[in-house]
Structures are given as C-alpha cells and as structure tokens.
Amino acid sequence: MKNWIGLVLAFYTSVSFAQYTNESKFKQLNEELPTPNVYRTGAGAPGPWYYQQQADYTIEVTLDDTKQRIYGEQTVVYTNNSPDRLEYIWLQLDQNVRAKNSMTQRVKKGSISPQMSEKSLEYLFYDFDGGFKIDFVKNEQGEEMPFTINNTMMRLNMPEALEPGKSFTFSVKWWYNIQERAKYGGRSGLEYFEEEDNYLYTIAQFFPRMAVYNDVEGWQNKQFLGRGEFALVFGNYDVKIKVPADHIVGSTGQLQNPNEVLTRKQIERFEAAKKSLDKPVFIVTEEEAKKAEKGKSKETKTWHYKAENVRDFAFASSRKFIWDAMGVKFGDRTVMAMSYYPKEGNPLWEQYSTRVVAHTLEVYSKYTFDYPYPVAISVHTDRIGMEYPMICFNGGRPEADGTYSASTKHGMISVIIHEVGHFYFPMIVNSDERQWAWMDEGLNTFCQYLAEVEWDINYPSRRGPAYKITDYMKSDPDQMVPIMTNSESILQLGNNAYGKPATALNILRETVMGRELFDYSFKIYANRWKFKHPTPADFFRTMEDASATDLDWFFRGWFYTTYHVDISMDNVQHFVFSDFKPEAANTYLGDEDSKKFIGYKRNDSILSGSTVVDKDDEMKDFYNKNDGKISKADQRSYDEKINSLTDTEKALLNSGYNFYQIDFSNVGGLVMPVIVEFTFSDNSTEVVRMPAEIWIGSEENFSKVFAFKKEVKSVELDPFLETADTDRDNNYWPPKSEPTRFELYQAKTRSAKNPMQEAGN
C-alpha cells in the first residue's frame, strides 16, 4: 500500500533509546581482556619487557622395529629469560595419555544400549602398556635429580632457584611402546601393513618436552587429556635417529649427514629437486620403495637432523616410503617441499601432495610472512592429519585399484593444506593450544579456505563461507559453548574451534572490515607474533589497532556468546509525497482502496442510476452539485502552501521519490551489519549496506527510511549470504519461504563403486 505524506514530515531513523546496561552488545571488552602492561601492549603488540623462555635439546633416539618401541636420551638446556626466580620446572609427558590407568582412560564415558559394538566397549578393556618409562633424570654433573610425575606432567625440583637470565642443564633417559593408531588412536604412532609385515611410523610427542612459562599464567601445566593440544617453548634441536638401514626418514629440520644415509643417486636427485620449481622430482621412486619393502635389514643407520628456532620436533620412518620433492622460492632462498608416502597412497599422492605443499606455502606466505624454515613435509598416514614444525602427517588414501572418489581427493588436498598451514599457526605464531584451540585451528582454517579457492575457484570448501555455519549456529544452544572456551571443555570441536572462528574471520574480511583493512591487520598480527606466544587479547587488539575499526561488538558476540544471526525484515511500508491538491467536494471515496474493493466495483454496475441521490434532486446539496469542482477556498489554501515552499522543497516535491520504511528486528541476538538489496520495477537492483553500529541504542529493533526514484518491486535481506543469517524465511518482501530440500529414497543397495570405478578408469 502507498501512504501519502506531507513535505513537513522529517526524515529520520527511528531509534528507541533504551538505557545502557552491562549487557549491551556494544559494550567494550575492557573487562574481558587483561590489562595492558609492559609485557603486552594495549595495541596488541609485544611490550618492551616481553620475554619468552628457551629450551635447547640434544636427543639420541632409537626406533626398535622389532618391538615397536622408542628408546631415547636427551639433554636439555633451559634458559630462564623471565624476571622470576623458578623453584621448579615442568615438563610434558604427553605419551602418558596411553598409560593403562591414565586420567584420559579414567574419564572416558559410555552407556549400554540394546545393540553394542566392540568399539563402544573397548575402553573398558584397555590393555596397551603405553606411557613414558623414565629411567633417570640427572643434572649436568651426572647426579640423579628428584622428580614428581602427575599424570602427563613431570616436575623437576631445582637444587636451587633458577635466577633470571640463567640456564639449567639436565638429562632424561626414557622409553615407551608405540601404539597402533588404527586400534588405539592418537596423533602419532604406527600403521601395520600385514601383506608385507611392515610398519610405517609417524613419531611425535616422543620425548619429555618443556612446558611454557610466561607472563600470562606462569607455568602452563594443565593436564593433557587428549583434545587440548600443546603449549611449547622455542629452541634449537640436535637430533640423531637410529632406524633400520633400509628405512627412509623424514623429519623436522635439515639432514646433516646425507652421505651416510643416502645413496649417491638419491643425493643427485635431491639436488635436482632443489632446481625443479614446477613439478616434483622423485628421490625414492615407487619401484625402489616396492623393492625395499620386500626385505628387512638387520643393520641400522643414524639420521642426523638439526632444527633452529622451532617449538617441537617429529619424524617419520619406513622402508615403504616413496619420496619426492620440489623447490619453492622465497627471495634468494629455496624451501624444499617434500612428500613421503607408501605405494598405497598412489596415484593421488604423487600427483598432488608435494604440489599442494608448495601451493600452501605460497598462499599462506602472501597473507602472513615468508615461510622461514628450510623444508616443508607431508607424510601419508591412515589417519586424520596432525602437524609439527616442518612436517605433518596426513590421510587420504585411494582404493586398492588406484581409483578414488572426489571426496577422497578433496579431503586429501584439504588436510594437506590445513596441516601445512599449521606450520604458520601455531608452529611459528605460537599460541597456547592447551588453552585456546581456536587460535590455531580457527585462524588456520580461515587461511585454508583462502588457499583452497586459489587452488580451484570451484573448490568444495567445507568451512569458511558464512552460509556454511548456519546449521550449527541455529542448533540446540545446550550443545554449544562460546568460542572462548578452554580446549578440553569445548562441545562440537569441529564447529566451535574450526568452523565458527574461520567463518567469523571471513565475515570480518568480506563484510565488516573489507579485504584491504583485514588483510593488512591480519598480516600485522602474524608478523608481530611470529616466533612468540600470542594470546586472544593480542589478536583482538591488533585487528582493531591496525584498522581503526571498533570490533569489540563483533568479538563479544561471535567469540564470547552463543547468540546466532537472525535479522528479520518485519515490515515494509511505501510512502510518496502528497501533492497538496484539494479533492473535489463530493469525492468521498478518494482513497486508493476504493479502487480495489470488490463491493464498490460490483455496486458501480448494479446500483448506478438507481440510488436515492440519483433519483431525487432534492437530496443533492452543495457538494453533489459541485460535481467534482474544487472550491475557491481550497484552491486558495493550495496556492498558499505551494508558494510557502522553498525552491529546494519544490524540487523535492516534484522529484517523484518513493520512500520505504523498513522495520528490522534482531531475532538471533547477534548484532551484525544489515545488507539489503532492492529490486525495482524495471528489474534493476541496488544494494545498501548498513554497518553493525546501526543497532546502537536499539539492539532489538530499528526502522530506517530509504528513498528511490524508482518504485521497489521486492526487497531481500543478506542477499549474498555473507552474515550467516540462520533463518532466511524472514529476509524477503514480499514474503516468501526458502525451500527445504529432500531426497527421494529407494530402498535398495546403492553401488559401492566410486565414479572412477564406474567409468572403468
């Protein structure tokens, strides 16, 4: 319906000025964030007194391929760069989650149902003899030191407090049994290949590792239960790995003794790979790997690796490995992108893995900093991915006949991008994974999305675009927690720590800040905190400080609450200016509705000429006899109104504007920018973007007036699916409903073949 308005109407956005309370969605985050200090500034940067500890390791480790066991001895030089005296130091014994009576085993839950699988009961009969066996801890003089083990943490009681600026040297001897991942799970472990009676080892968390001590919480010695990952100290590593002589080893760091462990041909191929920047070069071919896996050497070789300024160390070893590599240029440096995989990974792995590694380094470096380490390695396993400095373990295995589904291919590419991406977050931008899973998983998943679309513009990304998170955002609130929840307490880890923060960053980039401001600020954060220990506050503050954008409302809503986005377009009213012209004196039915009402239309044909007024002239008075003529008084009043208008007002009156008042309400509770697309009668369109601050002072609802020369045919809210609006049924005028898709189901067995098998490829 059109509404007629006089020119005296003032144009304004209707605002209900509710009193501000501490519950305001635009309240600043001052109370949630720690007070800036000399260690961390209010701008989100390291302060003038920022410090971090250092732990340097010398490790000798033996892989026992007969007993599937790791033996090791290490010397650690721990440097106290803090201003504090340390009476004790803490080490992480993460392998202890595999011990029979560990806290991890004891907190596992379950219930009985009429149909039970062996898998659902296996934790009741867990019998793997896992966990570190500590032979000794000694000081630099070779004297045994007292230590206390509390589940996954080990405390060393210092003979005297470690003063600021001083170092302490100690050694630990240990061993543990390597678990089979398929049976016992875990981020590292072994895969057994029954056909050749061979093993593929991916070894991590294999040595007692120094815990973080910092200005935020002192020692990060929260117990490792299996989900919350790791908080680790940067340092230098000198590691010797003794393995069967026919094994190939991929590792964190650079190989120090290639002449002792590689053949002349392998060394030549490796040198050729450095110069190959467009495709991988085989260092160990599939044919060579197949030959090696048929035998078992009783001899051993020791692979010697060194790594500088890394927070951890991991390696992989097997006689089954195919090995390929290519160079990636960063200025005058060449980084080696490499892959290690058994024949079971082909043809997918030789076609894609190393190229994906190289691609990931290039894309991530563009948005953060040039990859600083000398190598980047992808190792094929039978399990989901896991990351360590310079090396990661990734799944994605084709069928035995070499065919694979599209989901297998994309799953493999995505996991490689994701795990290589972790080389940046948290292996370099070293956040506390034990505390905040989202700081590495969420930021990395966001960058993963950028790398996926630069791999293939039509890439079927699982996470990133706003519309992909809506099902989670509108799900049962009882099954959700805020992103700012400790890693062990998260519900729906994938959605909470990966999907939601990645989506939030994508919305910041595409809708709230814009790409230029976001990319600059994100790069500032990455460079400020590379090789350092950032906290959530450092990220939040940097993104604001580098962009001059108040984002407290956004971080509060997305990271500290479980509100969702559901903005409703409740009502649309159409107004045009009144032209002030007086109506004829007998025009009783001058409103627009009189032209539409069905009763009036029927009366015109049935009653015309037969009414009392039609038949009896005495029933006609001044108003009837004027018969549509305008009175002199009304004409005089009209002339006075027109003459009183300014030239600007006359121009506005004659402009032909259509005015639309739209009433919006915030159903979901999460304030967001409001994006509206208007479609006009000529099918042209116009998009109007209102920043989230439109909700200030009226967080539940507001009204806004829009003016157009053309008449509006329809209006759509969030037309580009960029705000994660969970209910689109209230996003249209005139109203319409989004269809719910369903599938026809036939009760018959579907083909188990993948499309490549169906095609006979």
N, C-alpha and C positions, 0 to 999 in steps of 0.2 A: 504494500500500500504506500502511495505517496502521501507525505504530510506537507502541508503548506506552512511556511514560517515567514515571519516578517523580518525586514532587514535589521530591526533593532535587536534581534537575537545575538547575544555574544557567543563567540565560538570558543570553547574551552574543553579540556578533557576533564570529565567528571572524576573527582577524587574524594574518597571518604577518608578523612584524616583521623584514623584510629590512633590511640595513644601507643607510643613505642614501649615495648617491654623487652626484657632479656630474651624473649623468644623470637624476636624479629629475625626474619630470614636475611636481612641485610646487616645484621649486627656484625661488627668486625671480629676477627678471630683472635683478638688480643689475649683473651682468657685461655684459649685452647693452645696457643703456641707459647713456647718457652720465651722468657725474657731475653732479648739480645744481650750479648756480653762480649768480653774480649776474645772469646773463642769462636763465636758465630755472630755475625752482624745482623742488624735489622734489615739489611738489603738481601740477606740470604747467602752471603759470601763467607769464606773462612776469615776469622778475625785475626788481629795482629799477634795474638798469643795461641792461635790454633796449633795443636800438636797431634801427632799420632805415633804409636809405638812401632817398633820394627822387630821382626823375628827372622833371622837368617839360619838356614838349615843345611846341614851336610848329612846326606842319607845314603845308606847302602841297603838295598833290598834284594831279596831272592824270591823268585817265583818258583814254587815247587809244583811242577806239572804232574807229579805222581800222586801227591797227597792233596792237591788243590789247596795250597796253603801259602801264606806270605810270611816271610821272616824279615825282620828289619832292625837296624840300629841307627840312631840319629844323634847328632849333636846340634844343639840349638844355642844361638847367641841372641839373647833377648835384651833389647835396649829400651830403657825407660826414658822416653822423651817427655813425659808428663811432669808437672810441677809437684807431684805427690810422691811420698815415700810408700813403697809397696812391701807389706809384711809377708805377702804370699803371692803366687801367680797361679793362674788357672789354665789348664789345657783341656781340649775337647777330645773325648774318646767316642767318636760317633759310631764306630763299629759295635759298641755295646748295646745298641738297639737290637742286635741279633742274639744277644745272650738269652739263655733259656728263661731266666727269671727277671728280665729287664722290665722297667716301668712300661715300656711300649707294649710288651706282651700282656702285662697285667691289666692295662686299661682298655684292652680290646673288648668290645661288647657284642652281644648276639642274642637271639631268641630262637625258640623252637616253633616250627610250623609243620603242618602235615606232610609236606614234601621238603626234605632237606638234602642238600648236596654235600659231598665230601668237603668241598671248598669252604662251605659255610661253617664247618665244624673243625677245620684243621688247626685253628689257633688253640683249641683245647688240648691238642696232642703235639704241640710244637716241640721238636726234639733236636733242632740243629744246635750244635755246640759253637755258637758264634761269640763274637766279642773279643776285645784285646786281652791277650795274656801278657802281662807286664813282667818281664824277667828282672829288670832293675831300673832304678833312676839314680844317677850318680852326678856329683858336682865335677868341676873342672879338675880337681885333684884326684878324681877317681874314687871318692868316698861316697858310699851309699847315702841317699837322702830320704827322709821320711816323706811319705805322700799319702793322700787320702782320696779314694775313689768314691764318688757319689753318682751312681748310675752312669751317665755319659760325660761326667766332668771329673777331672783329676786336679787336686790342689797340691802344689808343692810349697811346703813351709820353708821359707828362706832362713838360712843361718843367721842373717841379719838383714834388716830392711834394705831394699834396693833403692838407693838415693836417686833423685832426678839427675838425668844425664849419664847415669852409669849403666853398665851392661852386666849380665849374668849368664854364664855358660854352664850348660848341663847336658847330660846324655841320657837316652832312654833306649832300652832293648825290649823288643816285643815280637809277638807273632799272632796270627789269627787264621781261622779257616775261612775260605772263600765260599760264599753261598751261591747256589744256582738260582739265577734270577727268576726263571720260569716257575720254580717251586716256592721260593721264599721271598721273591720280590726284591726291591732295593734299587738304588740309583747306580750302583756298580755291582760287579760280581762276575759270574761266568755263564757261558752258554755251552752246553754239551751237544756235539754232533755225533749221534750214535753210529751212523753209517761208516765213518772213518775212525771212530773212537778218538775224537779230537775235541779240543777246547778252544774257545775264544774268550779271552779275559779282558774286561774293562775294569780297571782298578782305580779306585778313588776313596777318599776318606781312609786311606790305608796307613796313616801314621798319626800319632798324637799331635794335634795342631794347637797352636797358641790361640787362646781366646782374645777378644778385643777388650782393651781397657781404654776408655775415652772420657771426655768431659760431660757427656750426656747422662750416663748411668753407671759410671765406674766399670766394673767387670760385667761383660755380657756373658753370664754363666747360666742362662736359662736352659733347662734340660732339653735335649734333643729327643723328641718323641716320634719323629719320622716325617712330619709335614714341614714345620718351620725349618728352613734350610740354615744357612751358615753365616756367621759373622767372623771375619778373618782379618789377619794382620798382613800388611805388605812386607816383603822381604826378598832376599836372594836365595836361590836354591842351587845346590850342587848334588846331583843325584846319580847314583850308579845302580843299574837294574840288571841283575843276573837272571837270565832266562835260558831255556833250551837253545842250542846253537842254530836250530833250523827255524826259530821264531823270528818274526819281524815285529819291531816295537815302534809305536807312535807315541809321542809324549809331549807334555808341556816343555817348552824350552828348545834350545838348539843342540843338535848332536855334536859332541866334542871329539869322537873317535871313529869317524866313518871308515877309515882304512882298516879298522879292526873288526868291524861288524858287517860291512857291506862288501860286495864283490866289486871288481874294477868296472864291470858293465853297469852295475847299479849306480855307482858314483858318476859315471859318464852320463847316464840317463838323468840323474838328479841335476847335474849341471845344465843339461839341455832343457830341462823343465823350467829352470830359472829364466830362460830366454823366451819361453813359449808363453805369450800373453793372451792368446786367443783360444787355446784348447789344451787339455791336459796331456802330459806325457807319461807313459807307463814306466815306473821304476821296477815294479814286480808285475809281470803280466798274469793273466788268468791261467795260462798254460803252466807257467812256472809255479803258481800257487797250487794248482791241482797236483803237480808232481810232488811238491813239498809236503802236502797233507797226507800222502800215502805212507810216509815213514815217520819215525820218531827218533830224533838224535838223543844220544845219551850224554853228549858233550854240552857245554854251556858257553855262552858269550855274555859279556857285560857291556851294556849300552850306557854310555856316559852322557848325561844331559845337564846343561846349565840354563837357568832362567833368572833374569833380573827383574826386580820390582813387580813381583806377582804375589797374589794373595793365597795361592793354593798350588797344588801340583797333582797331576793324574797321568796315567799312561794306559795303553792297550797293547796286548801281546798275543800273537797266534802264529802258527805255521800256515794257517789258511789265508793269510792276508794277500789280496791284490793291493797294489799301492800305486796311485797316480798323483800327479802334481802339476801345477802351473804357476806362473808368476803374476803378481798384481803390483803395479807400480804406484808408489806414493812419493812423488818428487824423484829424488835420486835413490830412493830405497826400493828394493824388490821384496815383497812379502810372498812367502810360499803358501799358496792354498793347496791343501792335500786331502786325500781320502784314503782310508784303509777299509777293506771290505772283503768278505768271503765270496766265493762264486755264487752262493745263494742270493746275493744282492743284485746280481746282473739279470737283465741288461740295464735296469734302472740306474744303478749306482755309477757305472762307468759313463753313462750318458749325461747324468745330471749332477751328481754330488759335488764334485770339485768346482764345476761352473757356478753352482748355487753358492758355494762358499765365497768364491771371488765376487760374485754379484752382491752378496750381503755386505762384504767389507766395503765395497764402493758406495753403496747406498747409505749405510749407517755412517760412514765417514763424512758424507756430504751433509748430514744433519747434525753431526756431533763434532768429531775431530778425526784426523787421520789415524788409522789403526796403527798403534805404536809397536806391536810385537813382531818378531820375525816370521812366525808361522801361524797358520790357522787350519785346524784339522777337524775333519768329520769322520767318525768311525761308525760302521754299521753294526747294530745290535738287534736282538729280537725284542727289545723293549722300547718304551717311550724314551724321549730324549732327556739328556742331562748334560750340564755344562761345567767346564773348568777352564782355567786360563789356557788359551791357545788350543784346546782340544775339547771335543764334545762327542757324546755317544747318541746315535740316532736310529730310530726304527724306520720301517718302510720296506717290506720285503715282497717281491713278486711271487707268483705261483711257481711251482716246481718246473712248469713247462716254459717259464720266462714271460708269460703274459701277466697282465695286471689290470686292475680297474682304474678308472680316472681318479677315484677317491684315494686309492693307494698311491698313485703318482703325486697327486697334490698334497696328500698327507705327508709324504716323504719330503717334498720340497719345502713345505711349511715348517716341518720340525727342524730341518737343517737351518733354514733362515732364522728360526726362533732361537735355536741353541747357539749358533754362531753369533747371533745378536747379543746373547748373554756375555760374550767376550767384552762388550761395552758396559752393559748393565747386568750384573754387579761386579764383574771381574776387574773393571777399571774404575767406573763410578761406583765406589764400593759401599753400597748401602747395607743396612743390617737386615738380612733376610730372616733371621730368627725372630725379629720383632715385626717387620712390615713386609709381607710378601708382595704387596702391590708395587713397592718402589722399584723392584727389578722386573717382576712379571708383567705388571701393567704398562710401564714405560717401554719395556721390550716388545710387548705385544702390539703396542701402538706403532713402533718403528717397523715391526714385522709387516704390518699392513702396508706401510709405505713401500717396503721392499717388494712385497707381493705384486702390487699394482705396477711397479716398474719392471717386474719380470714379465707380466702379461696383464694388459689393461683389463682383460675379461677374467682375471683370476678369481676363483670362487672362495674368497676370504671368509673364514668363519667369524672373525671378530674385527671390529673397527668401525664400520658404518653404523650410524645411530640406530637405524631401524632394526638391526640385528640383536639389540639388547632389550627390546620392549617386552618380549615374553617373560624374561627374568624380572624386569622392573615392576611388572604388574602381578607377579606371582605372590604366593602366600607370605605376608610380612613376618610371620612367625618362623619362616625358614630363611630369613635374611638377617644380616648384620651389616653395619656400616663398613665401608672400605677400611676406615681407620680402626681396624680390629687386629689384635695380635694373630700371627700366622697360625698358631695351634688352635685358635678359637673360631676360626672362620667357618661359616656354613656355605656350602656350594663354592668351593675353592675356585673352580674354573671361571664361574661367572663373576665372583667377587674380586678376586685378585688379578685376573687376566682381562676378562671381557669388559666389566664396568669401568675400570680406570682407563683402559685403552679407548673405549668409547668416549669417555669424558674428555680425554686429550684431543680426540678427533673433533669433538664438538667445539672445544676451545679454538682449535686451529681453523675450522671451516666456518664457524658461525659467530662465536663470541669475540675473538681477537682478530681473526683474519690470518692468512698464511704468513704474511711478511712479519707481523709482530710476533706471532707464535714461534716461527722458525728461529728468529733472532734470539728470543728469550730462552728457548729450549737449548740452543747452542751455547748460550752463555752459561746456563746451568751445567751442561755437560763438561764444558772446559773449566769452570770454576772448581768442579768437584772430581775431576779425573785424578786417579791415584789418591783419593781422600775418602772420608767417611761422611756422606751427607745424611741428613735426617729429613722427614717430611716437611718440617718448617723451612728448611733451607730451599727445598724445591718450591713450595708455595710462595715464599718471599721473593725468590729470584724471578719467577714468572711475572709477578706484579712489578717488581722494581725495574726490570729491563724493558717493560712495555708501557709503563704509566697507565696500567689498567687495574682498577679495583676488582679483584677476583675473589674476595673473601666470601661473597654471597655464593659463588659457584663452588668453591672448595667446601664451604659449610654444607651446602645441600647435597652435593654429589659424594663427598668423602666422609662426612660426619653424621649423615642421616640415612634412612631407608625410604625417604619420600621418592615418588616417581613423578614423571612428567605426564600430566593430562590437563592441557589447557582446552577449555570449552568455549566455543563461539555460541553464546546463548541466544542472542537476538540481533537481528539486523533491521534497521528502520531507514527508510528512504525519505529524504526531505528535499523540497525545491522552494525557491523564494516565491512568496506571494507577490503578484504584480500590482497590488493595491486597487485594481479596477473595481468599481462598485458593481454589484449584481443588479439585474433588473428587479424591480419592486415585487413582481409576482413569482420570482424564481425561488420556490420553496425547496425544490429538490436539486440544488446546485452542487451537491457534493458528488464525488466520484462514484460512491457506492450506488447512487440512484441509477446509474447507467448499467449496473450489473445485476441488481436484484431481480430475480426471476419473476416475482409478483408484479413489479412495475411494468415489465415487458409484456406480460400477459394482459394487464389492465389496459395498456395502450390500444390493443386490438379489440378487446371485448367491450370496454366502457367508453371509448372515445365518442363524444357527442351525446351521450345519454346520461351524464351526471346532472345533478340539480343545478349547478352553476351554468352548465351548457344550455339548459332548457329555460332558465328563469333569469332574465337580465337584471331583475331587482336584487338578485343575490350577488351581483357584481358590484364591487366598490372601487375606490381609487386604485387599489393595487391590481385588480383584474383589468380595469380599463386602460391602465398604462401599458399593459400587454408587453412587458419586456423593456419598456423605456426606462432610462436612468434618470433619476430626479436631478434637478439643478443643484440641490444641497449636496447630494452625493458626489456630483461632478466637481463642485467647488472644493469639497473635502479632499478628493483625489488630487486635484491640481495643487492644493497646498502641500500635500505630502510629497509629491514629486519635486516641487520647487524647493523644499527644505533639504533635499539630499545634496551632498557634496558630489563633485564630479566623480570621485573615486567610488562613492556609494552607487551612483547611477550606473557606472561601468560594471560594478559587481552585480547590480540588479539585472542588467541586460546580458550578463556573461553566459547565462544558461547552465550554471553549475548545478550538478546533482550532489546532494550531501547525504552521507550514510553514517549513521551512528551504529557502532557495533559494541555490544556488551560482551566482555570476556570474563571468565571465572577460572580460578586455579583449583581444579578438582584434585589433582595428584599431590599438591603440596610443594612441588619443586619449582621455584621461580626460574624462568628461562626467557630468552629472547622470544618475541612474538613475530612470526613471519607470516604475512598474509598475501595471497595472490588474488587479484581482482581480474575477472574476465568480463569484458564489455560486450555490448550488444553487437558490435562488429567483429567479435571474437578476438580482438586484440587483448593483451594482458599487461598488467603492471604489478610488480612485487614491492611491497612496503615492509621494511624491516624496523622493528622497534626493539631497542636493547632491553635487557632484563630489568634495568632501572625503571622501566615503565611501571613496575609493580611497587615501587617505593611508596609508602603511605597507604597503599591499598593492596595488600598482599593476597587478598581473597578474590577480588574482582575489580574491574575498572571498565570505563567506557571511553571510546575515542571516536572523533568525527573525522571523516575523510571526504574530500571534495574532488569531483571529477567533472570534466566537460561532458564525457560520455555517460550513458546510463549503464549501470552494472547489471550483468546477467547472472553472475554467480561469484561466490567467494570461497576460497579454500585456505584453511589454516595449516601451516607447516607443509607447504606443497612439495618440498624437496626432501622430506623425511630426514631432517637434519637435527631435530631436537629430541629424538627418542620418545615422541608422544605415544602413549600406550593405548589410547582409545581414539581412533580416527572417525568414529561414528558422529562425534560432535564437532567435527572440523569442517563442516560444509554448510553453505547456504546457497540455494535452498537445501534443506536437509536431505541427506542420503546415507545409506549404510554401506560400509565396506563388506564385501562378500567374504564368507568363511569358506575356505577350500576344503573339499573332502575327496576321498578316493573311492572309486568303485573297487570292491574287493571280491575276488573269485576264490572260492575255497578249493584251490588246487596248488600243488607244489610249483613254485617258480624255479626257473632254471638257475642252477648254482654256478653257471659259467659266467665269466666276465665278458664284456663286449669284444675284447681281443680274441678270446677263445671262440666266441660265436662267429666271428668273422673269419676264423681259420688262420689267423696270423700267428 
